[in-house]
Amino acid sequence: MQFPRRAKRAHPLAYAKGCWIYLVSAAIALYLNVFVLVIQAFLKIPALHALAPNGNEPPFAVVQAITLVLFVIGGFLAVRRYRPVAG
């Protein structure tokens, strides 16, 4: 008597690739929110507005560059350290 063959399970990395896409998308979405937060902070907080009244001065560019670098590093580390759950 022949037993029915078990269905093949998807390779764990096939699921993990979808999770990495999610991690990258979430990091980009959060970065865009923080980008707008920095813009609003420079427009609404008087001390920051005095540093960059037009939004194209060096202090504004430096803060945006630091924000971008931090999110690139954080996103890279999130994807790099992600371990799919075996199951």
ABEGO torsion letter per residue (X at the ends): XBBBBBBBBBBAAAAAAAAAAAAAAAAAAAAAAAAAAAAAAAAABAAAAAABAAGABAAAAAAAAAAAAAAAAAAAAAAAABBBBBX
